[in-house]
Amino acid sequence: MTQKPAVDAFTDGACSGNPGPGGWGVVLRSNGHEKELFGGEAETTNQRMELTAAIEALKALRKPCRVTIHSDSRYVVQGMTEWIHNWKRKGWKNAGRQPVANRDLWEELDRLASQHEVRWQWVKGHAGHAGNERADELARKGIPRKRTG
């Protein structure tokens, strides 16, 4: 039986205003190879971009993997390791019995994560962690710029 490939995914989101134009960035590393991805939306929030970065990281994987997602977003890491189980059990209501914000992205992230063995790792942002710093640069690169002229 072959072992699933190991992948490190460094993800980050950024917003210029919250809400406002936002971007996401991903650095994928596996077996000596590296791939960078980024994109953005004209009107979004920082939380949506953090979730989108994790989604895009998992979407880029072509077969089931053992993946560690490194994120500086406690929202993403705690959401996937602590909160999502109760949200699903309670019909996508949060602790305050309100609809879970960004449910569409949480559901997609949950679906994609179920196709892999995912470990969620929080990293302190803007603290010199090379993978996180590069994901942040890519996220800022993904922010759509307003056209002038």
Disulfide bonds with the S-S distance in Angstrom:
none
